[in-house]
């Protein structure tokens, strides 16, 4: 609990701090407080794309070990701030460092978020970003993605064309 308080008050966030938050989240040590601390650092500008990219690039194995927690954080951030770019960075990083099962979890999470009006566009845009970055990495999940066709009339023109 003391760690969480210190991380909440800190003015800077490091990769070690982020993993400490994920460990606390995994241990079910006040998960709402952990998510609130992450959102606070997001609002302060301490949780940056550069930090997240280094987490996935340098700590790929550790990121994979905490993929469930990172996925929950990504869902929470996308729901709270659908237009913010960081949830997309989390999702694309998770997809790139995950095995087949982990990738399916990422796609499933995003598909779930397409069902909510507030997060639909961001979730679809994130799937498109994953498609652009992974090449044919999403092809294995075509049967899951086929359900999006039911909502084609709600897509923007760029989403429908992609």
PyMOL commands that set and color helices and strands:
alter all, ss='L'
color gray80, all
select helices_A, chain A and resi 2-9+15-26+31-44+49-58+60-65+67-80+85-97+100-113+120-134+139-154+157-161
alter helices_A, ss='H'
color red, helices_A
deselect
rebuild
show_as cartoon
